[in-house]
Amino acid sequence: MRVTKNLITAILITLVTTVLFGLIYPLAVTGLAQVIFPDKANGQLIRRADGTLVGSALIGQPFSSPGYFRSRPSAAGAAGYDAGASSGSNYGPTNRKLMERVKAEVERLQVENPGVPVPVDLVTTSASGLDPHISPAAAEFQVPRVARERGMSEDDVRRILAAHTEGRQFGFLGEPVVHVLELNLDLDARRPMRR
């Protein structure tokens, strides 16, 4: 008799806590997030002026056209920038594959800007592989190419770049960064790519 009563109590507690913490609590938190922080709750999606969805403020993406600022390389997924496969390469600093890849990237970028040191974040991946930001130095390295491809002066491109450079959080945490997608969208709005 006692075992049956304990078993019924255990089953009831399991059902109640499952409904409470597996259904009611997540729905309440999701509902509150939609009301209080809808932009953040929906992934900080970025849209063009015409409403076309182009990405998220939280996830980097590749840009291959020479008229765009390029993102940091990604090791997330087979083609990179795969939010479902977020991770770094897990190569240590002395790994031969990493050293060969970085050396090849530096040589490729040196052709673009001969004699200018290549910023490290243009040749190394971030821990998540999804970083949407680059350093101001990495953006500055790309200014001559972007200006040339868009038919703009380097000073004009630098002014747009400066408007998209975010300072340290709270004035002292982290380093200044540039959001690549937002910068490229602003460039498209101001000076679309020549066809």
Secondary structure, DSSP 4 states (H G I P E B T S, - for coil): -HHHHHHHHHHHHHHHHHHIIIIIHHHHHHHHHHHH-HHHHTT-EEE-TT--EEEETTB-----STTSPPPPP--SSSSS--GGG-------TT-HHHHHHHHHHHHHHHHHSTTSPPPGGGTS--SSS---EE-HHHHHHHHHHHHHHHT--HHHHHHHHHHTEE--BTTTBS--EEEHHHHHHHHHHHSPPP-
